[in-house]
Amino acid sequence: MPLQIVHHPDYDAGFATNHRFPMSKYPLLMEALRARGLAGPGVLNTADPAPASWLKLAHAGDYVDQVISCLVPEKIEREIGFPVGPRVSLRAQLAAGGTVLAARLALRHGIACNTAGGSHHARRAQGAGFCTFNDVAVAALVLLAEGAAQNILVVDLDVHQGDGTADILRDKPRVFTFSMHGDRNYPVRKIASDLDIALPDGTGDAAYLERLAAILPELSARARWDIVFYNAGVDVHAEDRLGRLALSDDGLRARDEMAIRHFRALGIPVCGVIGGGYSTDVPALAERHAILFEVASSYT
């Protein structure tokens, strides 16, 4: 069975090319996947918008209603980093629905990936840091509510700490949140995950991979996980303008290989999301995001 991929054309909300959030990476990622033969017939699954009932499992009801009706207060829009108009609202609902679908496909097939997702700064009461809804938290809580999973692990390797995921899931004992991130980076005020590892600027491939290799067995030994949500943010890359951990393309590939191989060898389903990436060279950025899908495709 080839790797199942979840996508929707409206993951791209049509921002200006000079916006700090590079929306054009989404269609470029699909071009990169097609060029690799990973997006052919029978593998693409179209995301549906997450209904409000799913979103309200993770987020305050009034905030969900504000996003859906495009009436988010300006103060919160400033914290998110862009206005929440109809296209942004739809995109946020689609990304959350897409991660739920990818999780269900992962439970069925062992691994699946969303071409969006990883919006880990969205907290229970509001969005922040280019994140409107927290798709991984929504998906985890949907799986728990439906009885599709009993124990869930979140492995967040984006360069930024997963403060929103920690906020939403901190009172959920059946979900364990792990974040390995840059110490001196956004958010300034972290919200503690169940386990955090903060790395110094300029960590580089070798030290990063050594730290990851040491922690993965500890994570898998904590419980019998029914699924792992893997945030494969590429903003750890040396050329990303919002990350300072200095990984190379080879380092990214080795990271994804190490994480996915570890959990799949144990028979644990993996749901991959792309997380952050903010290089001004957007075609190169899309190629980096494609690494997740290349690696995941060898574990189907």
N, C-alpha and C positions, 0 to 999 in steps of 0.2 A: 504494500500500500504506500503510494507516495505521500510526502508530507502534506498534510491538510493545512491550508493557509486561509485566513479570514481577512477580507478586505472590503472596502467600499470606496467608490470614487469621491464621495463627500467627506472622506477623512481630510481632504484638502479644502480648507475653508477660504482659499483664495486671497490670502494676504499679499500685500505689496512685496516685491522681491527684496526690498531693503529692510523688511521687518526683522526684528531680532529673533523671532520664532520662524524658522525656515519651512513654511508650509509646503513649498514645492518639493520637499524631500519625499513626500508620499507618492506622487505619481512617478517620480524618478526611481524610487525603490521598486515599484512595480515593473518599470522598464528593466531594471537590473535583474529582477527575478525572472522575467521572461527571457532575457538574454542568457541566463544560466539554465534554462529549461525547467525551472521550478514552478512555473505558473501556467502550466498547460491544462488541457481539459481534465476534469475530474478532481482537481485539487483546490480550486478556488471556491470559497464559501462566502456568500454575501452577508455582511452584518445587517441586522435590523436594529432600529433604535431601542435602547433599553426603556421599558415602561417606567413610569414614575414610581410604581410600587417597588421595583427593584432598586431604583436610585435612593429611595427613602429608607432602605435597609441600612445604607451607609451614611447618608447625609440628612441633615435637618430638613423637615418637610417644607418649611418656608423658603429655604434656599433652593431646593429642587424646583419649587413652583416659580421662583424668580427666574431661574435659568430657562425653564421651558417657555415661560411667557416673555422672555427677553426684557425683564424688568430688574436686573441686578443693580444694586446701588453702585454709584460711581466709585465710592471708596473701595468696594470689593473688586470692581473691575480694574482699578489701579493695581491692587495686589495680585490679581490674576495676570495682568500685563497686556490686556487687550479688551475692547468692548465686547459684550456678549450679545451680538445680534443674531438673526435667524440662522446664518450659516455656522457660526460658532456653537450655538445651542444645539443644532442638529448634529454637528461633528462630535460634540461631547456625548450626546446620547448614543450615537453610532459606535463610538470607540468603546463605551462601556458594554453595549450589547455585543460588540465584536469579541471582547475578552471573555464574556460569558459563553459565547458560542465556541471560542477556541478552547476554553476549559472543558466543555462537554465533549468536544472532539478529542481532546487529549485523554480524557477518561476512557473513551471508546477505542482509540488507536494507539495510545501510549505517548504521543507527542503531537502538538499542533501549535501554530504561531499566529498571532495577530499582527498585521502590518501597521498597527498603531498601538496605543496603550502604554502603560507605565506612568500614568499621570499621578505621581505619588506625593505631590505637595497639596493636593486638594484634601482639606480636612473636613471633619463632620459638619461644621457650621458654614463653611465657605470654601471657595477655590483660592488658589495662590500659585505663584511661580509657573505661569503658563499652563496650569492644570485647572480644569473646570469641574469635572467629576473624577473621582478616584476609581478607575475601572477595575483595578485588581481587588480593592476592598469590596466593591459592589459584587464582583464575580464570586469572591470567597463567601460572602454572606448569602448569595443566592444558592450556591451549592449546599451550604449548611442548612438553609431553610428548607430546601427540597429533599434533604437527606441523601444527596448524591455524594457527599463526602463528610467524614467525621473529624479528620485531623488534616490541617492544611498548613503548608510551609510557604512563606514568602521569602525568596532570595533576591534581594535588591542590590545589583551591582552597578547601578547608575552612579555617576560621580557625586551626586548630591544626596544628602541623607533623606530617607523616606519618612519625613515627619508627618505627612498627612495620613499615610497608611498606619503609622504607629498610633496616631491620635484616634482613628476610627476603630482600630482593632485591639486597643490595649485592654479592653474589658472582655475580650473574646478568648477564653482559655483554649479553645480548639484551633485557634490560628496562631502560629508562631511567626513573628516578623524579624527578619535579619537584614541589616543594611551594612554594606562595606563601601565607604565613601571617602571623599577628601575632607580632611579635618577643617581646613580653613576655606570653607566654601559655603554657599547658600544651602540651607537657611542659617542665618546667624544664630537664632534660638532654635536649637534642635528639640524635638519631642522624642524621648527615649523609645527605641524599638525594644523588643524582647532581648535582642543582642545587637550591639553596634560595634563596628570596628572602624576607627577613624585613621586614615593614612596621611602621611605628610606630603606636601607638594613635591613633585618630581620623583615619586616612588619608582616608576619604571617597571618594565615587564617582569624581571626576575624576582624582585622583592614582592610585587603584587601577587604573582602566581604562587610563590612560596607561602604567603599568608593564606591565600584561598585554599590551597591544598591541605593546609593544616586544619582549617575550620570545617570543611565539608563533612568529614567523618563525624565530627561532633554534632553537626546539624542533623544528619541522618539517624544518629543514635538516640535522638531525643524522643522520638515517637514513631509509630508506624504511619507514615504520611500517606494519605490517599492521593494527593496531588501537590506538586510544587509549582508555584507561579514564579517564573524567572524573568526579572527585569534586566535586559541586556543593553542598558544604556551605553552608547558609544562616546559619551562626553568625557570618558576617561582617557581619550586619545590625545596624543601630544599636540595635535593641530586643532583641537577643539578650543574655541575661544572662551568657553565657560568652565573648562576643567583644567586641572593642573597636575594630573597624576602621570602624564607622559608615557602612556602605553603606545605601542606601535600597532600596525595592522596585524602583524604576527602575534603580538600579545593579546589582542582582542580575540583572534581565532583560538589561541591556546586557552584563554579564559572560558570561552563558550564551550569548547571541547571538554575541558575539565569538569565544568559544572554539569553539562548535560550527560556526559558519560557516567559520572558518579551516580546520578539519580536513576538513569535508565538501567544501569547495571544491577540496581536493586529492584527493578521492576516498578519504579514509582513514575506515574505519568507526569509529564512536564508541559506546562502551558507557557510559551514564550511571548513576551511583549517587547517592543523595541526601545522604550524609554527615551532618554534625552540624547540629543546630538545637535550641535549648534555651530558647526564650521561654516565659514562664509563661502567655501567651495562646496556648494550643495550637491553637485554630482558625485564628488568624492565622498561626501557624507552619506549619500544613498548607498554607495558601494560598501561602506563600513556597516551600515545597518543590514545589508544583504548577507553578511557573514553569519549572522544568527541562523538564517534560513538554510544556508549551505551546510552548516554544521548539523542543524536539526534534521536535515533530510537524510543524513547517514545513520539516523537512529530510529527510522520508521520500521 
